[in-house]
């Protein structure tokens, strides 16, 4: 985000310690490791096995977080060994998750509950295969029913243009921020994919971006619009050389510290820009907007799937439910109430006492 001091503050920001920069509070990890079958020990071995099977760092971090929540809950009840866990205990934890109230008075979402319980099922299945347990206490654990929820409505083109105009272009950091927003909207990248872009990944001649090690460790090449290319080139020419404190740094977009962005920081930036317009959302809203606008523009759903990097077409198909334009067109052509005369014609019919649809007066 463009700060009040701009480029002049880069050197000062770079000297700040990690503690001064802030960050999330870590979940408790100081669990008992003295017992042979201590759950903390087997947690670490489980995570090592995931790494050996080429699971991404993000996946392992997510499972570590889910397991730490369970281990902390179990430690409060003097449960430290894997052999002490039974199905009734896991069901008790499931009920605790359901009743848990977070700061602010909100409960855990159903998807979060399913994720934490799903990690436990996989962990105990692994423990059984390692002969740590004779039977799997989580084998019959039923997860909460999944919700089918649509993503937040996409931004309109007018709202997108207003968002793109938020960064202060008089500040060099504002030029960088505008370039990042343009790339988000043009390509539909995930936030961690944008943060992971290197200089060599941007190819203005071919008008493409190479996404390396995206979700699921999958690489893909995505097209970039002409306007986004123009803003990235301006950023590379005018701003990045002033932000780069180390010539060995290869990240495409640099922070005020001269290093690559953290995805959480990018989320806060985009959220603040949207809030300045009276809108709610974050980086993923721009991803939804990109896909929805392409679908409404006539793009085939399979091309949108390739652009977004979805493994399954079902994931992309949700945008056919978000986009309302095609349904509105069918409704206009097929529904009787959508084929009524214009308002002037209705007024004439009302005056004559003749109303369509069986004599039921339709509102003007």
HELIX and SHEET records of a PDB file:
HELIX    1   1 UNK A    6  UNK A    9  5                                   4    
HELIX    2   2 UNK A   10  UNK A   14  1                                   5    
HELIX    3   3 UNK A   18  UNK A   21  1                                   4    
HELIX    4   4 UNK A   39  UNK A   52  1                                  14    
HELIX    5   5 UNK A   57  UNK A   75  1                                  19    
HELIX    6   6 UNK A   82  UNK A   84  5                                   3    
HELIX    7   7 UNK A   87  UNK A   99  1                                  13    
HELIX    8   8 UNK A  110  UNK A  129  1                                  20    
HELIX    9   9 UNK A  157  UNK A  164  1                                   8    
HELIX   10  10 UNK A  172  UNK A  187  1                                  16    
HELIX   11  11 UNK A  191  UNK A  195  1                                   5    
HELIX   12  12 UNK A  199  UNK A  201  5                                   3    
HELIX   13  13 UNK A  215  UNK A  217  5                                   3    
HELIX   14  14 UNK A  226  UNK A  238  1                                  13    
HELIX   15  15 UNK A  240  UNK A  243  1                                   4    
HELIX   16  16 UNK A  263  UNK A  276  1                                  14    
HELIX   17  17 UNK A  283  UNK A  296  1                                  14    
HELIX   18  18 UNK A  301  UNK A  308  1                                   8    
HELIX   19  19 UNK A  313  UNK A  317  1                                   5    
HELIX   20  20 UNK A  319  UNK A  322  1                                   4    
HELIX   21  21 UNK A  325  UNK A  334  1                                  10    
HELIX   22  22 UNK A  336  UNK A  339  5                                   4    
HELIX   23  23 UNK A  343  UNK A  352  1                                  10    
HELIX   24  24 UNK A  356  UNK A  359  1                                   4    
SHEET    1   A 3 UNK A 202  UNK A 203  0                                        
SHEET    2   A 3 UNK A 208  UNK A 211 -1                                        
SHEET    3   A 3 UNK A 220  UNK A 223 -1                                        
END                                                                             
